[in-house]
């Protein structure tokens, strides 16, 4: 993962435009670990049970559908990142395609909000797993308070200043992967010993709505587990051979994580019934208890806590730096761009994003609502990115680059827009949360524009690392 210190987020000035490009140090294997680490995380650890609530035993199917949707959009990102191999992102692609400051701002603010909702989801998952793994018996109120304390600690670390390195990402990826491989191994061992009920994997939850709509509703949740692949575009400028290596490595990373998710889902539903799996916020801990009752539960709980804590920290770092970058580009109030003299971190932006996270944890609370809101925001962003690919086809570049078949961005835009709609059965609270967050951004933008007009200041073009990069991770 690239450095998320303040220096990395500071918009480039004319004086620095002649500086050398980033050092190309990442080969295909290191890039693969980065991508897998970005995708693995809170989604599969926290939402497997809620997906089972929607569809029953075929809990693997929504994860598979979400993988296909993510794959189509990933191909659009591949065309853009090989066409413009810089540390860019959705907001920059949007501005390049449409040239409208407000549209680019909304995309950047939506990405920022998705990072906060993702971190809030992780904080709930952290406190719930801590309660279950160590037998603390927290109620809903206790989990909320623990989540708030956890988020305050994340803010303190953020304020102190943390640089995430690629080597650290490798270690964290191995920890996250270990937890999921434990689930897969326990499931396969139990199946081999004749335990559990394999027949559940083909059982749909019965109801009046048929089979299609429950799968679609569950997919809107499962899509949160695929978050992270879009963040890898920020590493293109640090890859040794981005045009050659990036497409095959990104696709390999997606296929690996997709396979892991399906195997984890099959293991989980084989050992634990859909009804039991859907209770509470610690589904995979129940799988360990059912399949390996002698396995020290605190070890798996610690792995889960570590995985989701890492996601929360990275997302809050990203969110605060995006707010800082947008402030420096005169599309958010200048106070949000203030830097602490001692720590050299954007302390007002950190406070702003942390307060939003506090509100989400306190008033929204439940993991499905927070994770679903993350997926909703990103599905809207991905719809715009898929359209941007088609618009930017008229912009030719001198070097060869990946080109996705035209039908795929069209399918990507339609599919993402469809999954973002209310007809999917998405909970109304997700639209309310997303609407409130975006409304806050619009109000701040309007205030900033009025101040800019009074002072004769014009918004700057989006900067590469100010609003272009650092998408949310899982």
BAGU-244844 format. One record per atom (N, C-alpha, C): x, y, z. Coordinates in pm, whole numbers, plus 50000, padded with zeros to 5 digits. Layout:
N
XYZ/...
//
This chain:
474
500854988150000/500005000050000/500885012450000/500505022249924/501325034249915/501305042050045/502305050750060/502435058850181/501245068150193/500615068150310/499445076550332/499775088050426/501035091850432/501405103350513/500935116050446/501035126950516/500535139550463/501245143450335/502535140850329/503285144750210/502735138150085/502265125650101/501745118549984/500425124249938/499725131050028/498405136249994/498435150849951/499575157349967/499645171549939/499575174149789/498655182449742/498575185449601/499885191149548/500235186949429/501495191449369/501395206049331/502435213149352/502495227149313/503275228149183/503175239449112/503935240948989/505415238549008/505925241649126/507345240049149/507775225649156/506815216849183/507165202849199/506805194449077/506275200748973/505825193148857/506975186348785/508185191548800/509315185848730/509995174848810/509445171348928/510065161249009/509965147648940/510905138448969/510865125248906/509625117548948/509235107848864/508065099748895/508375090049008/507335083549056/507505074149166/508415062649125/509135057149223/510075046349197/509315033449164/509625027449051/508935015249007/509585003149074/508984998549183/509594988049263/508744975349269/507494975849226/506594964649245/506584955349125/506974942849150/506834932549050/505464926249059/505174916348973/503824910448971/503424903449100/504364896749170/503994889449291/503654898849405/504444909449420/504164919149524/502854926449496/502614929549368/501364935949329/500174926849356/500344913849331/499254904349356/498894904049504/499894903649590/499634903649734/498934916549777/499334927849716/498704940649748/497224940249713/496894935349593/495504935149547/494664925649633/495184913649659/494464904049741/494234909749882/495264916249936/495134922250069/494124933350075/494014941149966/493034952049962/491604946749959/491384935449891/490024930349876/489594922249998/490474913750049/490134905850167/489904915050287/488984911350374/488804919550494/487424918750554/486924930350594/485724931250677/484504924650615/484304926050485/483084921250421/482804906650447/483754897950417/483534883550433/483494879750580/484244886750663/484274883650806/482964887550874/482334898250827/481184903850900/479824900950837/479764899250704/478474899250637/478004885750587/478794875250605/478394862050556/477044857850613/476844860250740/475584856550805/474394864150750/474584877050723/473484885150670/473124881050528/474114876850451/473844871650316/473044858650328/473404850050424/472664837550447/471224840450487/471004851050561/469634854950599/468764857550478/469384862850372/468644866550252/468334854550163/469304845550146/469154835050043/469154820950098/469504819150226/469564805650281/470894798950253/470874786250215/472104778450200/472974782250084/472424788449979/473224792249863/473944805549889/474514806750007/475174819150047/476344822449955/476894812249889/478024814449797/477594821649670/476334820449631/475874825849503/475944841149496/475454848649598/475594863149592/477044867749585/477954860649655/479364864249646/479884861949504/479394851449439/479814848749301/479284859449206/478014863449224/477434873949140/478184887149163/478464890249289/479214902549320/480594902249255/481224890549254/482524889049188/482414892249039/481384887248972/481224889848828/481034904748802/480204911348883/479974925748867/481284933448888/482024929648993/483304936149021/484294933748908/484274921748850/485194918348741/484944927148619/483674929148586/483344937648470/483844951948492/483604957348612/484074970948642/485594971448649/486214960748699/487674960248706/488284961348567/487634955548466/488134956548329/488084970948279/487084978448324/487024992748289/488175000248357/488414997348485/489545003448554/490864999848485/490954987448435/492184983148368/492454991548243/491424994348167/491625002748048/492115016648089/491515022248194/491875035748236/493275036148297/493625026248379/494915026748448/496065023648354/495835015648250/496905013248152/496965024248047/495855031048029/495825042447937/496445054748002/496175056448131/496745067548209/497455061548330/498675055948313/499355048548421/499955057648527/499095064748594/499495073448704/498695069548828/499065075248941/498365072149065/497045079649069/496115075248986/494865082448970/493735075449044/492495078149005/491345072249071/490065077149008/488935073549067/487625076149008/487375091048983/487745099549078/487465113849063/488245119648945/489495115548929/490285120848817/489775115748684/489395103148678/488835097748553/487555105048518/486745108048619/485495115348596/485765129348543/486735136248604/487055149748559/487635149548419/488445139548390/489045138548256/487975136048151/486945128448187/485895125048092/484885136348073/484505142948182/483395152548175/483825167048196/484965169248261/485485182748281/484615191648367/483805185848456/482925193748542/483395192248686/483775203348747/484325203048883/483355196748982/482075200448972/481105195749071/480935180549064/480895175048943/480725160648925/481935153248983/483135158348954/484345152249009/484345153149161/483865164349215/483795166049361/482845155849423/481665154149363/480685144749417/481255130649418/481945126849310/482555113549303/483605112149413/484465122249428/485505121849531/484895121349670/483845129149694/483215129249825/482515116049854/481915109949749/481285096849766/482315086249801/483485086849737/484565077549769/485005079449914/485125092249956/485505095150094/484465089550192/483185091850161/482115086950249/482105071750255/482375065150143/482405050550143/483535045450231/484625052950238/485715049250327/485295050250474/484525060650507/484075062250645/483045051550682/482105048550592/481125038050622/481805024450631/482825022250548/483585009650555/484315008550689/484945019450732/485645019450861/484675017650976/483495023550966/482485022051071/481995007551077/481855001150960/481504987050956/482574978851027/483834982050999/484954974851060/484974976551211/484634988651258/484644990951403/483574982651474/482394981451412/481344972851468/481794958251469/482394954051358/482864940251349/483954937651452/484834947451472/485914946151570/485354943851711/484424952551752/483894951551888/483054939051907/482284934951804/481464922851816/482344910451828/483404909751747/484304898251754/485094898051884/485474909451934/486164910052062/485264904952175/483994909052171/483054904752273/482854889552271/482694883852149/482454869552138/483704861352167/484834865552113/486074857652126/486554856952270/486354867652345/486874868052482/485774866852588/484554863152542/483474860652635/483044872652716/483074884552657/482744896652730/481234898852740/480484892952648/479034893752655/478464907652637/479054915752550/478544929352527/477154928752466/476304937852509/475014939852444/475204949252325/474084953052262/474174962552151/474804975652194/474444980352313/475024992752365/476514991152390/476904979852446/478314977352474/479144976752348/478584970452242/479294969552115/479444983452054/478394991752066/478465005352013/479545013452085/479545012752218/480535020352296/481955015652263/482135002552254/483454997152220/483875001652080/482925001951988/483215006651853/483645021251852/482995029351936/483365043551945/484765045252003/485075037452107/486415038152166/487455033752064/487145023051992/488055018251888/488295028951782/487225035751739/487365046051636/488165057951690/488015060951818/488815071751878/490295068251878/490615055551902/492005051051896/492545052251754/491705048351657/492105049751516/492395064351484/491545073451534/491765087651510/493075092351572/493405087251691/494645091051757/495865086351678/495785074051626/496875068951543/496995076951415/495825080251357/495775088351235/496415101951260/496085107951373/496645121151406/498155120551424/498625109851486/500055108351508/500805107251376/500185100751277/500795099551145/501305085551121/500725078851022/501115065250991/501365064050841/502505058350805/502795055450664/502665040550640/501675036550558/501495022450527/502435018650413/503265008750434/504215004350332/503724991650266/504294988550151/503934976450080/504324964150162/505464964750231/505894953350313/504914950850427/504424961550489/503434959950595/502164953750539/501804957650416/500614952050352/500744937050333/501954932350301/502184918050283/501904910550413/502394915950525/502184909550655/500704909150689/500014920550672/498604921350706/497764912350616/498144911350489/497454902450397/497564887950443/498754884150487/498964870450535/498104867550656/497934877350746/497104875450864/495634873650823/495144882450736/493754881550691/493514868450617/494454864750531/494324852550453/494334840250544/495164840550648/495234829350742/493884826450805/493184836950846/491874835150908/490894828350815/490884832250688/489954826350592/490364812150555/491664809550545/492134795950517/491794786450632/491804791550756/491384783450871/489934779050854/489074788250812/487664784950790/487524774450680/488244776450570/488164766850459/488664753150504/489774752750576/490344739950621/489394732850718/488834740550811/487884734650907/486684728850833/486184736150733/485044731350656/485364718650579/486494718450510/486884706650432/487134694750524/487764697050639/488014686350735/486704680550787/485784689450820/484494684850871/483734676850766/483764681650641/483094674450533/483724660650514/485054660350518/485754647550504/485444637850616/485144642950735/484824634550850/483324631450858/482574635950759/481144633250757/480324642250846/480884653450889/480164662750974/479474673450889/478564680650950/477884691450879/476864686050780/476324695150701/475294691650603/475624698550470/476304691050382/476724696750254/475524700250166/474424693450184/473254695850098/472714710050112/473064716950221/472574730650241/473044740150130/474204737250068/474784746749973/473914748849850/472924740249829/472024741849715/470594745049758/470414748549884/469074751449935/468814766549938/467794770749864/467364784649866/466394786949981/466424798950033/465444802650135/464084804150068/463094797250120/461764797750061/461054810550100/460254815550006/459514827950031/458634831249914/457904842249925/456974846349821/457644853649706/458884858149725/459544866449624/460354858349523/460244845049527/460964836849431/462444835749465/463274833349362/464704831449383/465524843449339/465094850449233/465894860949172/466124872749266/465054878049322/465184890349402/465914888349534/465734876949604/466564874949722/468054874349691/468414868149578/469834867649538/470344881649507/469534889549438/469934903349407/470094911449535/469144910049628/469234917349755/470494913349831/470794900349832/471994895749901/473254900449831/473204901549699/474374906149622/474724920549656/473704928649684/473974942549720/474764943449850/474614933349938/475424932550060/476784926350031/476774915149956/478004907849928/478994916249850/478504926149775/479394934549694/480414941849782/480034944549906/480954951149998/482234942950016/482114929650005/483284921050021/484264922349905/483814928049792/484704929549676/485374943249672/485054951749770/485664965049774/487174963749789/487904971849718/489354972049732/490104971149601/489504964349501/490234962849376/490484976249309/489544985749327/489704998849261/490835006949324/491205003649449/492285010949514/493635007549452/493734995849390/495024991449335/495495000049219/494595007849157/495035016449047/496055026649095/496085029349225/497045038849279/498475033749274/498645020749252/499975014749251/500565013849111/499795018149009/500245016348872/501585023148844/501765035148902/502975042748875/504195036848944/503955027749039/505055021449110/505305007049067/504605002648960/504814989348905/505924989948800/506704979348792/507804979048697/507304979148553/506254971248525/505684970548390/504164971548400/503614983748423/502174984948449/501294980248334/501664983648211/500814979948097/500814964948076/501964958448098/502064944148076/501544936148195/501934940048317/501654932048436/500284934648497/499844947248494/498684950948574/497414943248537/497064941948408/495804934948376/495774920648429/496814912848401/496764898748441/496854897248593/497584906248660/497704905148806/496404909048874/495754919748828/494484923848888/493434913048870/493364907348750/492384896748726/492694884448812/493984881048825/494364869748910/493964872349054/494174884549103/493804888149240/492304886849262/491524891449164/490074890349176/489624875749178/490194867549090/489804853449085/490204846249214/491354849449269/491794843149394/490844846649509/490534859449523/489644863549632/488234858149610/487774858049484/486454852449455/486374837849495/487424830049462/487454815849497/487474814049649/488244822349718/488304821549865/486934824249925/486254834549875/484934838049928/483934826549909/483944820449791/483014809449765/483304797649856/484594794249873/484974783049959/484634785850106/484874798250151/484504801950288/483004800750308/482224805350209/480764804650219/480284790250227/480864781550144/480474767450144/480824760950278/482014763850329/482414758450459/481474763150569/481144775950566/480304781750670/478924775550672/478304774450554/476914769750549/476834754650571/477914747550545/477954733150571/477924730350721/478604738650797/478744736250940/477684743251025/477144754350976/476194762251055/474964764950968/473794763151023/472564765450947/472414780350914/471694783450806/471514797550768/470934806050881/469974800450955/469344808151064/470354811651172/471194801951210/472204804451312/473294813651261/473684811651136/474744819851078/474344834551071/473054836951053/472564850651039/472324857951169/472514851151282/472324857651411/473594864651457/473474877051497/474624884351550/475544889551440/476734893651482/477674900151391/479014892851384/479044880051427/480304872251425/480074858751360/479694858451232/479334845651169/480474835551163/481684839951132/482774830451114/483254824551245/483074831751356/483394825951487/482494813951515/481244814551470/480334803251488/480784791151408/481354793651291/481854782751207/483004775651277/483914783251336/485034777451410/484524769251528/483564774751601/482994767651716/482344754551674/481634754651560/480904742751515/481844732251457/482824736451378/483674726951308/484904722651384/485394730951475/486604727851552/486424733051694/485574726351773/485264731451908/486474732351999/487544724751969/488744725352052/489734736052007/489424742551893/490314753151843/490164765351935/491284771051981/491184782952069/490464794451999/489264797352045/488444807351977/489094821151980/489834823952085/490434837252097/491464839751988/492094829151938/493084830851831/492394835751704/491294829051667/490574833451546/489954847251568/489444849551688/488894862751718/489934873651705/491154870551749/492244880251738/492584882851592/492624872151510/492894873851366/491844882751302/490564880051335/489474888051279/489574902551322/489834904851449/489984918451500/491134925651430/492224918551410/493394924351344/493074928251200/492354919351131/492014921750991/491114934050975/490054934751057/489114945851042/489684958851098/490564957851200/491204969951253/492094976251147/492804967951073/493634973050964/492794980250859/491634974350824/490744980750727/490254994250777/489884994850904/489385007450960/490445018350956/491675014950995/492735024950997/493045030150858/493185021150762/493515025250626/492405033950568/491135030150592/490025037950537/489925051750599/490185053050730/490125066150793/491305074850751/492455068650728/493585076150671/493205081550534/492635072950451/492225077050317/491205088250322/490185086750406/489105096450411/489605110250454/490435110650558/490935123550607/491835130250503/492625122350432/493505128250330/492725133150209/491625126250175/490785131050066/490135144350103/489635145350227/489045158050272/490095169050268/491275166050317/492375175650313/492665180050169/492755170250078/493055173549938/491985182149875/490715179049902/489625187049845/489615201049903/490005202450028/490095215850087/491195224050019/492315217749994/493425224749929/493115228649785/492155221749725/491745225049588/490555234549585/490185239949702/489145250149714/487755245049676/487465232249706/486105227249688/485485223249821/486255223749929/485745222450066/486335234050147/485685237550259/486165249050337/487645247950372/488375259150366/489825258850390/490225253850528/489295255150627/489625250650761/489925235650763/489315228150671/489535213650666/490915210150612/491625219950560/492975217550509/494075221450606/493705225250728/494715229250827/495575217250868/496875219950888/497835209650923/498415212751061/498505202451146/499055204251280/500545207351271/500975217651341/502365222251330/503355211751378/502985204251481/503915194351536/503875181051464/502665175551444/502525162251386/502535162251235/502305173751174/502245174951027/501155166050968/500035165151037/498885157550989/497675166750982/496715163850892/495545172550874/494525170450986/494755176751099/494005173451220/492525177351213/492195188151142/490785191951130/490045181851042/490675177550934/490075167350847/489905154150922/490875150851006/490775138651087/489605139751184/489455151351248/488345153651341/487005152751268/486925158951151/485685159051072/485265144851034/486185137150979/485855123550936/485555114451056/486245116651167/485995108551287/484615111351344/484205124051345/482865127451394/481785121051307/481995120851176/481045114051088/480985099251121/482145093051146/482175078851182/481465076451315/481685085351412/480985084251541/479465084251521/478995093351437/477555094351412/477025081651347/477785076151252/477355063851184/477295052051281/478315050751364/478365039651460/477235040751562/476935053151603/475935055251707/474505054251654/474225060951544/472835062151498/472445052151390/473425046751316/473125036451216/473395022751276/474595021151327/474925009751411/475144996551340/474084990451290/474184976651243/475124975151124/475864964051124/476824961251018/476184960850879/475024953950860/474434953750725/474124967650669/473634976650754/473304990150707/474564997750667/475624996450747/476875003550717/477574997450596/477684984150594/478304977650479/477504979750352/476174979250363/475324981550247/475444995650193/475605005450283/475795019350239/477125020950166/478155014250214/479445014350144/479275009150002/478614997749988/478394991849856/477555001149768/476525007449825/475675016649749/476485028249692/477275034549775/478085045849730/479045041649619/479675030149637/480655025749537/479985021249408/478815015149417/478105011449294/477775023849211/477425034749278/477185047349206/478465052549142/479575051949216/480865056349163/481255047649044/481085034449057/481465025348949/480615027448825/479365031348843/478505034548728/479115045948648/479565056248719/480185067848653/481485063848586/482305055648651/483585051448594/483375043548466/482395034548465/482105026848343/481685035848228/480915046148260/480525055748156/481745063748110/482615067448204/483815075148171/484705067648073/484785054548086/485585046547992/485105048747849/483795048447830/483235050247696/483475064347645/483335074347732/483545088247691/485005090647652/485925084547727/487365086747704/487915078647587/487075070847521/487535063647403/488025073247293/487475085347294/487875095247193/489245101247223/489745099147343/491045104447384/492125093947357/492865095747251/493895085847215/495215089247285/495995078947314/497315080647374/498355073847286/499625077647304/500685072847215/501065058347241/500915053547365/501375040047398/500235029847390/500585017347381/499595006647382/499015005047522/497755001247527/497104999347657/496014988847646/495564984047761/494484974347765/493194980947717/492414973647639/491124978847592/490064968247617/489114971547701/488054962147731/487004962547619/486394951147586/485324951247484/484244961247521/483774968747422/482834979747447/481594975347524/481154963147500/479934958547565/480094957747716/481324955647765/481514953647909/481314966447991/481884977947951/481554990148026/480064993448023/479404990247911/477954992347904/477254983448006/477634970448006/477064961248104/477404965548246/478644970148265/479074974548397/478244986148449/478024996248362/477245007848403/475805003948436/475204995648348/473814991548369/473684982948495/474614973448513/474554964348627/474754971748759/475754980548763/476024987948886/474854997148920/474305003848818/473145012648842/471955004448889/471774992548831/470664983848871/470814979549017/472004975449056/472234970849193/472144982149295/472274994549248/472155006049339/470705010349360/469775004749282/468385009149286/467575003249400/466465009649435/465605004949545/464864992049513/464744988649383/464034976549344/464764963749387/466014965149429/466784953449472/466394948749612/465574956549681/465244953249819/466214959249918/467064968149869/468024974949957/467274982650066/467764981650188/467114988250301/467095003450281/465975009550317/465805024050300/466865031750378/467285026250493/468255033250577/469555035750503/469905027150409/471145029150333/471055041650244/469905043850183/469715055950102/469705068450191/469115067050308/469075078550399/470495082350443/471275072250482/472635074950527/473465080850414/473395074550296/474155079650181/473695093650144/472385096050148/471855109250114/472305119950211/472295116750339/472745126550440/474225129750420/475025119450397/476475121650378/476745130350256/476105127050143/476315135050021/475765149050039/474625150450110/474045163750136/475015172350217/475705166250314/476715173550391/477795178750298/478225170350205/479245174350109/478785185850021/477535184949973/477015195549885/476905208749960/476425208250084/476335220550164/477715226750182/478685218550217/480055223650234/480595229250103/480255222849990/480715227449859/480095241149827/478775242549853/478105255249825/478715266449910/478925263750039/479535273750127/480925277650075/481685267750034/483035270349983/482985278649856/482045275549766/481935283049641/481565297749668/480685300049766/480305313749801/481485321349859/482255314549945/483455320950002/484475323649891/484645313849801/485595315649691/485205327649604/483915328749576/483455339749491/483705353149559/483465353649689/483695366149762/485175369749765/486045359649764/487485362149773/488175361849636/487395359249531/487975358849398/488845346649372/488545335749439/489315323349425/488545313649337/489265306849248/488625296849161/489115282949201/488225272849197/488655259049229/489745254449133/490705247049187/491775241749104/491325228649039/491985224948930/491715211948869/492095201048967/491335190048969/491635179349065/493075174749055/493705173549169/495105169449175/495195154249184/496235148749129/496385134249120/496235127449254/496935132349356/496905125449484/496025132749586/495465144149546/494585151049637/493205144749642/492605142549523/491285136249522/491225124349428/492285121949356/492215111249257/492395097449312/493175096149419/493565082849462/492915078249590/493425067149638/493065061449767/491585058349780/491125048749703/489765043849720/489675035549848/488455032349891/488295024550013/488795010249996/489195004250107/489594990250104/488664982150192/488654969150172/487754960350245/488294957250384/
//
